[in-house]
């Protein structure tokens, strides 16, 4: 009988923990959607709880402040995205170079299927608004972006070892360049309402990652991507 009671208490604690996490995830999901569209400064706790359909007081059971909410929302949104990115770039059934091209081609196709391509970026909005104002948010933004670049760099290094891209390329610098170019293409797409900037990005990515054996004069890795530090000397 005592064992049953202990089991009942343990079960109740697990259910309570699950329910708490479910409520927290609901607030993060709904609130982050509002903050993505309205911006950090344009979103208050009241807008977050209204979107989640909960009393305002409940917010503080899960988050110490709006800043804490933003930090937790970054992890809630980008941890699974980074995992999907890692899985795509580590797929051993596909050659490393092709993994990179396929990943971005799939993203371009995703936006191309929309009648009017739209792009709302939580991490981009926070970067513009808060990177200079809030060191904890800036630190987390930097960590997430660095993880993304590191995953891409590892895949590029595999492609380099396989002889698929130029042996002289600095893969970390190349990964940084590709990531920055993609973010720029997304911003241009948002401005012009067309996937054309993404298509240009993909065309140039294919050129940049042209197989080493077929690289022609003038198609070598840019000098800034070939020295040891990734800095153009």
ZADO-1210 file (C-alpha; in nm, 4 decimals, padded with zeros to 6 digits):
<atoms>
<atom x="00.0000" y="00.0000" z="00.0000" code="UNK" pos="1"/>
<atom x="00.2816" y="00.2415" z="00.0858" code="UNK" pos="2"/>
<atom x="00.4453" y="00.1629" z="-00.2476" code="UNK" pos="3"/>
<atom x="00.1207" y="00.2498" z="-00.4252" code="UNK" pos="4"/>
<atom x="00.1043" y="00.5838" z="-00.2451" code="UNK" pos="5"/>
<atom x="00.4630" y="00.6652" z="-00.3360" code="UNK" pos="6"/>
<atom x="00.3899" y="00.5686" z="-00.6965" code="UNK" pos="7"/>
<atom x="00.0799" y="00.7885" z="-00.6929" code="UNK" pos="8"/>
<atom x="00.2783" y="01.0855" z="-00.5637" code="UNK" pos="9"/>
<atom x="00.5509" y="01.0303" z="-00.8209" code="UNK" pos="10"/>
<atom x="00.2919" y="01.0088" z="-01.0983" code="UNK" pos="11"/>
<atom x="00.1246" y="01.3278" z="-00.9771" code="UNK" pos="12"/>
<atom x="00.4565" y="01.5125" z="-00.9734" code="UNK" pos="13"/>
<atom x="00.5329" y="01.3973" z="-01.3280" code="UNK" pos="14"/>
<atom x="00.1893" y="01.5042" z="-01.4480" code="UNK" pos="15"/>
<atom x="00.2251" y="01.8405" z="-01.2755" code="UNK" pos="16"/>
<atom x="00.5682" y="01.8901" z="-01.4325" code="UNK" pos="17"/>
<atom x="00.4307" y="01.7958" z="-01.7753" code="UNK" pos="18"/>
<atom x="00.1362" y="02.0326" z="-01.7397" code="UNK" pos="19"/>
<atom x="00.3717" y="02.3132" z="-01.6329" code="UNK" pos="20"/>
<atom x="00.5947" y="02.2558" z="-01.9340" code="UNK" pos="21"/>
<atom x="00.2936" y="02.2434" z="-02.1660" code="UNK" pos="22"/>
<atom x="00.1695" y="02.5795" z="-02.0356" code="UNK" pos="23"/>
<atom x="00.5167" y="02.7294" z="-02.0635" code="UNK" pos="24"/>
<atom x="00.5499" y="02.6044" z="-02.4211" code="UNK" pos="25"/>
<atom x="00.2098" y="02.7502" z="-02.5075" code="UNK" pos="26"/>
<atom x="00.3133" y="03.0916" z="-02.3778" code="UNK" pos="27"/>
<atom x="00.6455" y="03.0714" z="-02.5639" code="UNK" pos="28"/>
<atom x="00.4819" y="02.9653" z="-02.8883" code="UNK" pos="29"/>
<atom x="00.2061" y="03.2254" z="-02.8897" code="UNK" pos="30"/>
<atom x="00.4117" y="03.5026" z="-02.7339" code="UNK" pos="31"/>
<atom x="00.7097" y="03.4590" z="-02.9651" code="UNK" pos="32"/>
<atom x="00.4768" y="03.4802" z="-03.2644" code="UNK" pos="33"/>
<atom x="00.3481" y="03.8159" z="-03.1415" code="UNK" pos="34"/>
<atom x="00.6970" y="03.9434" z="-03.0604" code="UNK" pos="35"/>
<atom x="00.8268" y="03.8360" z="-03.4005" code="UNK" pos="36"/>
<atom x="00.5675" y="04.0499" z="-03.5773" code="UNK" pos="37"/>
<atom x="00.5489" y="04.3450" z="-03.3377" code="UNK" pos="38"/>
<atom x="00.9076" y="04.3541" z="-03.2168" code="UNK" pos="39"/>
<atom x="01.0483" y="04.3358" z="-02.8658" code="UNK" pos="40"/>
<atom x="00.9658" y="04.6944" z="-02.7770" code="UNK" pos="41"/>
<atom x="00.6227" y="04.6722" z="-02.9376" code="UNK" pos="42"/>
<atom x="00.5253" y="04.3689" z="-02.7307" code="UNK" pos="43"/>
<atom x="00.4353" y="04.3840" z="-02.3645" code="UNK" pos="44"/>
<atom x="00.3550" y="04.1088" z="-02.1178" code="UNK" pos="45"/>
<atom x="-00.0137" y="04.1906" z="-02.1687" code="UNK" pos="46"/>
<atom x="00.0086" y="04.1133" z="-02.5423" code="UNK" pos="47"/>
<atom x="00.1906" y="03.7881" z="-02.4689" code="UNK" pos="48"/>
<atom x="-00.0659" y="03.6595" z="-02.2183" code="UNK" pos="49"/>
<atom x="-00.3563" y="03.7675" z="-02.4392" code="UNK" pos="50"/>
<atom x="-00.2106" y="03.5652" z="-02.7269" code="UNK" pos="51"/>
<atom x="-00.1681" y="03.2640" z="-02.4964" code="UNK" pos="52"/>
<atom x="-00.5124" y="03.3066" z="-02.3385" code="UNK" pos="53"/>
<atom x="-00.3870" y="03.3097" z="-01.9794" code="UNK" pos="54"/>
<atom x="-00.4130" y="03.5551" z="-01.6875" code="UNK" pos="55"/>
<atom x="-00.1325" y="03.8080" z="-01.6658" code="UNK" pos="56"/>
<atom x="-00.0260" y="03.6806" z="-01.3249" code="UNK" pos="57"/>
<atom x="00.0411" y="03.3349" z="-01.4694" code="UNK" pos="58"/>
<atom x="00.3191" y="03.4775" z="-01.6852" code="UNK" pos="59"/>
<atom x="00.5412" y="03.5293" z="-01.3824" code="UNK" pos="60"/>
<atom x="00.5092" y="03.1670" z="-01.2749" code="UNK" pos="61"/>
<atom x="00.7222" y="03.0815" z="-01.5790" code="UNK" pos="62"/>
<atom x="00.9269" y="03.3928" z="-01.6606" code="UNK" pos="63"/>
<atom x="01.1012" y="03.6443" z="-01.4383" code="UNK" pos="64"/>
<atom x="01.0568" y="03.9261" z="-01.6901" code="UNK" pos="65"/>
<atom x="01.0005" y="04.0010" z="-02.0578" code="UNK" pos="66"/>
<atom x="01.3764" y="03.9714" z="-02.1071" code="UNK" pos="67"/>
<atom x="01.3696" y="03.6245" z="-01.9513" code="UNK" pos="68"/>
<atom x="01.0808" y="03.5344" z="-02.1821" code="UNK" pos="69"/>
<atom x="01.2829" y="03.6426" z="-02.4863" code="UNK" pos="70"/>
<atom x="01.5826" y="03.4357" z="-02.3748" code="UNK" pos="71"/>
<atom x="01.3704" y="03.1254" z="-02.3193" code="UNK" pos="72"/>
<atom x="01.1885" y="03.1840" z="-02.6491" code="UNK" pos="73"/>
<atom x="01.5211" y="03.1840" z="-02.8331" code="UNK" pos="74"/>
<atom x="01.5989" y="02.8377" z="-02.6989" code="UNK" pos="75"/>
<atom x="01.2425" y="02.7146" z="-02.7550" code="UNK" pos="76"/>
<atom x="01.2474" y="02.8189" z="-03.1212" code="UNK" pos="77"/>
<atom x="01.6063" y="02.7572" z="-03.2240" code="UNK" pos="78"/>
<atom x="01.7058" y="02.4394" z="-03.0374" code="UNK" pos="79"/>
<atom x="01.4857" y="02.2219" z="-03.2645" code="UNK" pos="80"/>
<atom x="01.5849" y="02.4228" z="-03.5716" code="UNK" pos="81"/>
<atom x="01.9529" y="02.3731" z="-03.4982" code="UNK" pos="82"/>
<atom x="01.8888" y="02.0028" z="-03.4502" code="UNK" pos="83"/>
<atom x="01.7127" y="01.9792" z="-03.7895" code="UNK" pos="84"/>
<atom x="02.0012" y="02.1699" z="-03.9471" code="UNK" pos="85"/>
<atom x="02.2527" y="01.9360" z="-03.7849" code="UNK" pos="86"/>
<atom x="02.0605" y="01.6278" z="-03.9018" code="UNK" pos="87"/>
<atom x="02.0426" y="01.7571" z="-04.2597" code="UNK" pos="88"/>
<atom x="02.4137" y="01.8391" z="-04.2713" code="UNK" pos="89"/>
<atom x="02.5147" y="01.5082" z="-04.1120" code="UNK" pos="90"/>
<atom x="02.3140" y="01.2813" z="-04.3422" code="UNK" pos="91"/>
<atom x="02.5779" y="01.0240" z="-04.4382" code="UNK" pos="92"/>
<atom x="02.3618" y="00.8969" z="-04.7248" code="UNK" pos="93"/>
<atom x="02.4318" y="01.2197" z="-04.9167" code="UNK" pos="94"/>
<atom x="02.7678" y="01.3678" z="-05.0161" code="UNK" pos="95"/>
<atom x="02.8660" y="01.6625" z="-04.7911" code="UNK" pos="96"/>
<atom x="02.8606" y="01.9277" z="-05.0651" code="UNK" pos="97"/>
<atom x="02.5199" y="01.8101" z="-05.1821" code="UNK" pos="98"/>
<atom x="02.3830" y="01.8238" z="-04.8264" code="UNK" pos="99"/>
<atom x="02.4517" y="02.1965" z="-04.8156" code="UNK" pos="100"/>
<atom x="02.3017" y="02.2587" z="-05.1593" code="UNK" pos="101"/>
<atom x="01.9959" y="02.0434" z="-05.0871" code="UNK" pos="102"/>
<atom x="01.9279" y="02.2151" z="-04.7570" code="UNK" pos="103"/>
<atom x="01.9209" y="02.5632" z="-04.9073" code="UNK" pos="104"/>
<atom x="01.7402" y="02.4437" z="-05.2210" code="UNK" pos="105"/>
<atom x="01.4628" y="02.3052" z="-04.9992" code="UNK" pos="106"/>
<atom x="01.4338" y="02.6381" z="-04.8188" code="UNK" pos="107"/>
<atom x="01.4147" y="02.8299" z="-05.1458" code="UNK" pos="108"/>
<atom x="01.1479" y="02.5886" z="-05.2709" code="UNK" pos="109"/>
<atom x="00.9528" y="02.6406" z="-04.9473" code="UNK" pos="110"/>
<atom x="00.9337" y="03.0162" z="-05.0019" code="UNK" pos="111"/>
<atom x="00.8722" y="02.9769" z="-05.3762" code="UNK" pos="112"/>
<atom x="00.5565" y="02.7754" z="-05.3083" code="UNK" pos="113"/>
<atom x="00.3963" y="03.0731" z="-05.1345" code="UNK" pos="114"/>
<atom x="00.1793" y="03.3068" z="-05.3379" code="UNK" pos="115"/>
<atom x="00.3496" y="03.5988" z="-05.1645" code="UNK" pos="116"/>
<atom x="00.6669" y="03.4992" z="-04.9808" code="UNK" pos="117"/>
<atom x="00.6835" y="03.6357" z="-04.6284" code="UNK" pos="118"/>
<atom x="00.9612" y="03.6138" z="-04.3764" code="UNK" pos="119"/>
<atom x="00.9360" y="03.6970" z="-04.0082" code="UNK" pos="120"/>
<atom x="01.2505" y="03.6242" z="-03.8111" code="UNK" pos="121"/>
<atom x="01.2517" y="03.6190" z="-03.4314" code="UNK" pos="122"/>
<atom x="01.6289" y="03.6118" z="-03.4027" code="UNK" pos="123"/>
<atom x="01.6670" y="03.8845" z="-03.6661" code="UNK" pos="124"/>
<atom x="01.4231" y="04.1154" z="-03.4935" code="UNK" pos="125"/>
<atom x="01.5868" y="04.0672" z="-03.1540" code="UNK" pos="126"/>
<atom x="01.9289" y="04.1249" z="-03.3095" code="UNK" pos="127"/>
<atom x="01.8220" y="04.4623" z="-03.4523" code="UNK" pos="128"/>
<atom x="01.6428" y="04.5784" z="-03.1385" code="UNK" pos="129"/>
<atom x="01.8276" y="04.4293" z="-02.8437" code="UNK" pos="130"/>
<atom x="02.1831" y="04.3222" z="-02.9306" code="UNK" pos="131"/>
<atom x="02.3265" y="04.6594" z="-02.8253" code="UNK" pos="132"/>
<atom x="02.0883" y="04.7134" z="-02.5350" code="UNK" pos="133"/>
<atom x="02.0813" y="04.3814" z="-02.3518" code="UNK" pos="134"/>
<atom x="02.4061" y="04.1864" z="-02.3056" code="UNK" pos="135"/>
<atom x="02.2348" y="03.8570" z="-02.2022" code="UNK" pos="136"/>
<atom x="02.0209" y="03.8575" z="-02.5161" code="UNK" pos="137"/>
<atom x="02.3197" y="03.9570" z="-02.7311" code="UNK" pos="138"/>
<atom x="02.5220" y="03.6706" z="-02.5827" code="UNK" pos="139"/>
<atom x="02.2497" y="03.4139" z="-02.6549" code="UNK" pos="140"/>
<atom x="02.1978" y="03.5454" z="-03.0076" code="UNK" pos="141"/>
<atom x="02.5708" y="03.5155" z="-03.0732" code="UNK" pos="142"/>
<atom x="02.5805" y="03.1599" z="-02.9357" code="UNK" pos="143"/>
<atom x="02.2914" y="03.0438" z="-03.1557" code="UNK" pos="144"/>
<atom x="02.4374" y="03.1996" z="-03.4693" code="UNK" pos="145"/>
<atom x="02.7798" y="03.0543" z="-03.3885" code="UNK" pos="146"/>
<atom x="02.6323" y="02.7051" z="-03.3488" code="UNK" pos="147"/>
<atom x="02.4711" y="02.7333" z="-03.6910" code="UNK" pos="148"/>
<atom x="02.7954" y="02.8431" z="-03.8537" code="UNK" pos="149"/>
<atom x="02.9919" y="02.5682" z="-03.6776" code="UNK" pos="150"/>
<atom x="02.7567" y="02.3004" z="-03.8073" code="UNK" pos="151"/>
<atom x="02.7902" y="02.4307" z="-04.1611" code="UNK" pos="152"/>
<atom x="03.1689" y="02.4568" z="-04.1274" code="UNK" pos="153"/>
<atom x="03.1943" y="02.0912" z="-04.0204" code="UNK" pos="154"/>
<atom x="02.9983" y="01.9814" z="-04.3259" code="UNK" pos="155"/>
<atom x="03.2163" y="02.1950" z="-04.5522" code="UNK" pos="156"/>
<atom x="03.5267" y="02.0425" z="-04.3969" code="UNK" pos="157"/>
<atom x="03.3906" y="01.6978" z="-04.4802" code="UNK" pos="158"/>
<atom x="03.3353" y="01.8134" z="-04.8381" code="UNK" pos="159"/>
<atom x="03.6878" y="01.9477" z="-04.8472" code="UNK" pos="160"/>
<atom x="03.8371" y="01.6197" z="-04.7227" code="UNK" pos="161"/>
<atom x="03.6337" y="01.4375" z="-04.9861" code="UNK" pos="162"/>
<atom x="03.7827" y="01.6619" z="-05.2563" code="UNK" pos="163"/>
<atom x="03.4453" y="01.8187" z="-05.3363" code="UNK" pos="164"/>
<atom x="03.5517" y="02.1792" z="-05.2771" code="UNK" pos="165"/>
<atom x="03.8819" y="02.3644" z="-05.3012" code="UNK" pos="166"/>
<atom x="04.1455" y="02.2369" z="-05.0596" code="UNK" pos="167"/>
<atom x="04.2632" y="02.5916" z="-04.9871" code="UNK" pos="168"/>
<atom x="03.9289" y="02.7225" z="-04.8626" code="UNK" pos="169"/>
<atom x="03.9000" y="02.8292" z="-04.5013" code="UNK" pos="170"/>
<atom x="03.5818" y="02.6390" z="-04.4149" code="UNK" pos="171"/>
<atom x="03.4848" y="02.8362" z="-04.1005" code="UNK" pos="172"/>
<atom x="03.5164" y="03.1634" z="-04.2944" code="UNK" pos="173"/>
<atom x="03.3248" y="03.0149" z="-04.5874" code="UNK" pos="174"/>
<atom x="03.0477" y="02.8987" z="-04.3529" code="UNK" pos="175"/>
<atom x="03.0264" y="03.2465" z="-04.2011" code="UNK" pos="176"/>
<atom x="03.0049" y="03.3995" z="-04.5475" code="UNK" pos="177"/>
<atom x="02.7287" y="03.1627" z="-04.6614" code="UNK" pos="178"/>
<atom x="02.5255" y="03.2185" z="-04.3440" code="UNK" pos="179"/>
<atom x="02.5530" y="03.5958" z="-04.3723" code="UNK" pos="180"/>
<atom x="02.4667" y="03.5879" z="-04.7427" code="UNK" pos="181"/>
<atom x="02.1552" y="03.3801" z="-04.6712" code="UNK" pos="182"/>
<atom x="02.0359" y="03.6235" z="-04.4050" code="UNK" pos="183"/>
<atom x="02.0910" y="03.9099" z="-04.6482" code="UNK" pos="184"/>
<atom x="01.8974" y="03.7299" z="-04.9209" code="UNK" pos="185"/>
<atom x="01.6061" y="03.6751" z="-04.6801" code="UNK" pos="186"/>
<atom x="01.6013" y="04.0447" z="-04.5966" code="UNK" pos="187"/>
<atom x="01.5991" y="04.1375" z="-04.9664" code="UNK" pos="188"/>
<atom x="01.3139" y="03.8911" z="-05.0256" code="UNK" pos="189"/>
<atom x="01.1138" y="04.0600" z="-04.7517" code="UNK" pos="190"/>
<atom x="01.1726" y="04.4024" z="-04.9053" code="UNK" pos="191"/>
<atom x="01.0881" y="04.3113" z="-05.2642" code="UNK" pos="192"/>
<atom x="00.8244" y="04.0428" z="-05.1952" code="UNK" pos="193"/>
<atom x="00.9904" y="03.8008" z="-05.4362" code="UNK" pos="194"/>
<atom x="01.2010" y="03.4862" z="-05.4082" code="UNK" pos="195"/>
<atom x="01.4408" y="03.6222" z="-05.6726" code="UNK" pos="196"/>
<atom x="01.7112" y="03.7136" z="-05.4126" code="UNK" pos="197"/>
<atom x="01.6963" y="03.3578" z="-05.2758" code="UNK" pos="198"/>
<atom x="01.7308" y="03.2128" z="-05.6243" code="UNK" pos="199"/>
<atom x="02.0348" y="03.4326" z="-05.6879" code="UNK" pos="200"/>
<atom x="02.1804" y="03.3152" z="-05.3562" code="UNK" pos="201"/>
<atom x="02.1328" y="02.9511" z="-05.4534" code="UNK" pos="202"/>
<atom x="02.2878" y="03.0001" z="-05.7971" code="UNK" pos="203"/>
<atom x="02.5940" y="03.1678" z="-05.6456" code="UNK" pos="204"/>
<atom x="02.6182" y="02.9043" z="-05.3736" code="UNK" pos="205"/>
<atom x="02.6349" y="02.6340" z="-05.6389" code="UNK" pos="206"/>
<atom x="02.9089" y="02.8331" z="-05.8119" code="UNK" pos="207"/>
<atom x="03.0984" y="02.8930" z="-05.4878" code="UNK" pos="208"/>
<atom x="03.0832" y="02.5228" z="-05.4005" code="UNK" pos="209"/>
<atom x="03.1642" y="02.4032" z="-05.7515" code="UNK" pos="210"/>
<atom x="03.3459" y="02.0667" z="-05.7373" code="UNK" pos="211"/>
<atom x="03.7188" y="02.1198" z="-05.7028" code="UNK" pos="212"/>
<atom x="03.7982" y="01.9230" z="-06.0179" code="UNK" pos="213"/>
<atom x="03.5777" y="02.1467" z="-06.2316" code="UNK" pos="214"/>
<atom x="03.6831" y="02.4844" z="-06.0929" code="UNK" pos="215"/>
<atom x="03.8032" y="02.7068" z="-06.3752" code="UNK" pos="216"/>
<atom x="04.0281" y="03.0156" z="-06.3574" code="UNK" pos="217"/>
<atom x="03.8337" y="03.2933" z="-06.1940" code="UNK" pos="218"/>
<atom x="03.6187" y="03.0468" z="-05.9970" code="UNK" pos="219"/>
<atom x="03.8647" y="02.9778" z="-05.7168" code="UNK" pos="220"/>
<atom x="03.7687" y="03.0333" z="-05.3556" code="UNK" pos="221"/>
<atom x="03.7928" y="03.4095" z="-05.2826" code="UNK" pos="222"/>
<atom x="04.1203" y="03.5145" z="-05.1220" code="UNK" pos="223"/>
<atom x="03.9479" y="03.6143" z="-04.7997" code="UNK" pos="224"/>
<atom x="03.8338" y="03.2551" z="-04.7625" code="UNK" pos="225"/>
<atom x="04.1680" y="03.0893" z="-04.8290" code="UNK" pos="226"/>
<atom x="04.4083" y="03.2263" z="-04.5674" code="UNK" pos="227"/>
<atom x="04.4459" y="03.0701" z="-04.2257" code="UNK" pos="228"/>
<atom x="04.2380" y="03.3253" z="-04.0341" code="UNK" pos="229"/>
<atom x="03.9570" y="03.4022" z="-04.2774" code="UNK" pos="230"/>
<atom x="04.0630" y="03.7711" z="-04.2787" code="UNK" pos="231"/>
<atom x="04.1463" y="03.9290" z="-04.6137" code="UNK" pos="232"/>
<atom x="04.5110" y="04.0223" z="-04.5926" code="UNK" pos="233"/>
</atoms>
